[in-house]
Amino acid sequence: MAELNLKAAEAAEKKRAKAAAAAEKKAGGVSAALPKGYVPRMKKLYLETVSPELKKEFSYASVMQVPRIVKVIVSMGVGEAKENKKILDAAVEDLAHITGQHAVKTKAKKSIATFKIRQGQEIGAKVTLRGIYMWEFLDRFMNVALPRVKDFRGVNANAFDGHGNYSVGLTEQIIFPEIDFDKIEKIMGLNIAICTTARTDKEAKSLLAKMGMPFRK
C-alpha cells in the first residue's frame, strides 16, 4: 500500500512539474543544462520521506491530501530605484544569479506622495520559482545560504499567514554563494515567500521542518 501511495505521489508530482515547466517556457524562463531524468535532492526527499511521514502524522486518507510546496517567490523592494535606475537593474541581475531564472521588475500599484512614489513606477523585482528551479533554490537556501548568516539561530517559526504559506526576510543578498561581493552594486535585502497547499499553519510548519527549514526554537 505504501508503495502504491508513493507511486501515486510521484505521478502527481510529475504532472505538476510538467505543467510548471510549460508555464515557465511560455514565460521565457532560463533553461538549465541538466541531465535527462534528473531529480532534485529536495524533491526526492519530499517524495520518499517527507510525504509518507506527513500522511502518517496527520492521518490523511489519501496521499493527494498531503501538503506540498507549489511555488517560491523571491522578491526585492528597491526604494532607491526612483532616483537611480542602476540599482534596480542590479537587483534584477542579483535575483537572476540567486535563482537561476529571469527576474521581472515590479511596479507600484498606487501613488504614495509621502514616499514620492507614483502609480506604475518600477520599484522592485521578483522571481516566481516552480519545478526544478524551486527545489534547487530551496536546497541552497536552507542548507547553504542560511548557515552563512552571521550569528544565525534559526528562522522565525511564527511567520505563517494563516493559510499555510511562509515568508522570511533577509537583510543581505550576499549570503548566497552565487553573489560576488566585489561586483555587487549595493547590499540589499530580499523576501522569500514559500507557498504550500497546507490547510493550516501547523501542517505547513511540519512540512517545512521535515524538509530541513531551520526554525528557531
C-alpha positions in Angstrom: 0.0 0.0 0.0 2.8 2.4 0.9 4.5 1.6 -2.5 1.3 2.4 -4.3 0.9 5.7 -2.4 4.5 6.7 -3.3 3.9 5.9 -7.0 0.7 8.0 -6.9 2.6 10.9 -5.3 5.4 10.6 -7.9 2.9 10.5 -10.8 1.1 13.6 -9.4 4.3 15.4 -8.9 5.5 14.7 -12.4 2.2 16.0 -13.8 2.6 19.2 -11.7 6.3 19.6 -12.8 5.3 19.2 -16.5 2.7 21.9 -16.2 5.1 24.2 -14.3 7.8 23.7 -17.0 5.3 24.5 -19.7 4.3 27.7 -17.9 7.9 28.6 -17.4 8.7 28.1 -21.0 5.8 30.3 -22.0 7.0 33.0 -19.6 10.5 32.9 -21.1 12.4 31.3 -18.2 16.0 30.3 -18.3 16.7 26.8 -19.3 19.2 24.9 -17.1 21.6 22.4 -18.6 20.5 19.3 -16.6 20.9 15.6 -17.4 17.8 13.8 -18.6 15.8 12.3 -15.8 17.4 14.5 -13.2 15.5 14.6 -9.9 16.5 17.4 -7.4 17.7 16.1 -4.0 14.9 18.0 -2.1 12.2 16.7 -4.4 13.4 13.1 -3.8 13.5 13.8 0.0 9.9 15.0 -0.2 8.6 12.0 -2.2 10.5 9.3 -0.4 10.5 10.5 3.2 8.5 13.7 4.0 5.3 12.8 2.2 4.9 9.4 3.9 5.7 10.9 7.3 3.2 13.7 6.9 0.5 11.2 5.8 1.1 9.2 8.9 1.3 12.2 11.2 -1.9 13.8 10.1 -3.8 10.6 9.2 -4.6 11.7 5.7 -6.9 9.3 3.8 -5.1 9.8 0.5 -1.6 10.8 -0.5 -3.2 13.5 -2.6 -4.1 15.3 0.7 -0.5 15.6 1.8 0.7 19.2 1.8 3.3 20.1 -0.8 5.2 23.2 -1.9 3.8 24.7 -5.1 6.0 27.7 -5.7 8.5 30.1 -4.1 8.5 33.8 -4.8 11.8 35.7 -4.3 11.4 39.5 -4.3 13.4 42.7 -3.7 12.0 46.1 -2.9 14.2 48.8 -4.2 13.1 52.2 -2.9 16.2 53.9 -4.4 15.0 52.9 -7.9 13.0 56.2 -8.2 16.3 58.1 -8.2 18.7 55.5 -9.5 17.6 53.0 -12.1 21.0 51.3 -12.0 20.2 50.0 -8.5 17.0 48.3 -9.9 18.9 46.7 -12.8 21.4 45.4 -10.2 18.6 43.9 -8.2 17.2 42.1 -11.3 20.7 40.8 -12.1 21.3 39.6 -8.5 17.9 37.8 -8.4 18.8 36.0 -11.7 22.1 34.9 -10.2 20.5 33.7 -7.0 17.6 31.8 -8.6 18.9 30.8 -12.0 15.8 32.3 -13.6 15.0 35.7 -15.2 13.6 38.3 -12.8 10.9 40.8 -13.7 10.6 44.4 -12.5 7.6 45.2 -10.3 5.6 48.4 -10.4 3.9 50.5 -7.7 0.1 49.7 -7.6 -0.8 53.1 -6.3 0.8 56.5 -5.7 2.2 57.4 -2.3 3.0 61.1 -2.0 4.9 60.7 1.3 7.5 58.4 -0.3 7.4 60.3 -3.7 6.2 57.2 -5.4 3.7 57.3 -8.3 1.5 54.6 -9.7 3.2 52.4 -12.3 6.7 53.4 -11.2 9.2 50.5 -11.2 10.3 50.0 -7.5 11.3 46.3 -7.2 11.9 42.9 -8.8 10.7 39.4 -8.3 11.1 35.8 -9.5 8.5 33.0 -9.2 10.0 29.6 -9.0 8.3 26.3 -9.7 9.5 22.7 -10.5 13.2 22.0 -10.6 14.2 25.7 -10.1 12.1 25.8 -6.9 13.6 22.6 -5.4 17.1 23.6 -6.2 16.6 27.1 -4.7 15.1 25.7 -1.5 18.1 23.3 -1.1 20.6 26.1 -1.5 18.6 28.5 0.7 18.1 26.1 3.6 21.5 24.3 3.5 23.9 26.8 2.1 22.7 30.4 2.4 21.0 30.4 5.9 24.0 28.9 7.7 26.1 31.8 6.3 24.0 34.4 8.2 26.1 35.9 11.0 25.1 34.6 14.5 22.3 32.5 12.9 20.0 30.9 15.4 17.1 29.8 13.1 14.3 31.5 11.2 11.1 32.8 12.8 8.7 29.8 13.4 5.6 32.1 13.5 5.9 33.8 10.1 3.0 32.0 8.6 0.0 33.8 7.1 -2.8 31.6 8.5 -3.2 29.8 5.2 -0.2 27.5 5.1 2.2 30.0 3.4 5.5 31.1 5.0 7.6 34.2 4.5 11.1 35.1 5.6 13.1 38.3 5.1 16.8 38.5 4.6 18.9 41.7 5.1 21.7 40.8 2.7 21.8 39.0 -0.7 25.4 38.2 -0.2 24.6 35.2 1.9 24.0 33.4 -1.4 27.3 32.0 -2.8 26.2 33.0 -6.3 26.7 36.6 -5.4 30.2 38.1 -5.8 30.7 40.7 -3.0 33.2 42.6 -5.1 30.8 43.0 -8.0 27.5 44.0 -6.3 26.1 47.5 -6.7 24.6 47.7 -3.2 23.8 45.4 -0.3 20.1 44.8 -0.5 17.5 42.7 1.4 15.1 40.3 -0.1 11.9 38.4 0.9 11.2 34.8 0.3 7.6 33.5 0.2 7.0 29.8 0.2 3.5 28.8 -0.9 2.1 25.4 0.1 -1.2 23.5 -0.3 -1.4 23.0 3.5 -4.8 23.9 5.0 -3.3 25.0 8.3 -0.1 26.6 9.5 0.6 23.6 11.7 0.7 21.3 8.7 2.8 23.8 6.7 5.3 24.1 9.6 5.6 20.3 9.8 6.2 20.1 6.1 8.9 22.7 6.0 10.6 21.4 9.2 10.8 17.9 7.7 12.2 19.5 4.5 15.0 21.0 6.6 13.9 24.5 7.4 15.9 25.5 10.5 13.2 27.1 12.7 14.2 29.0 15.8 13.4 27.1 19.0 
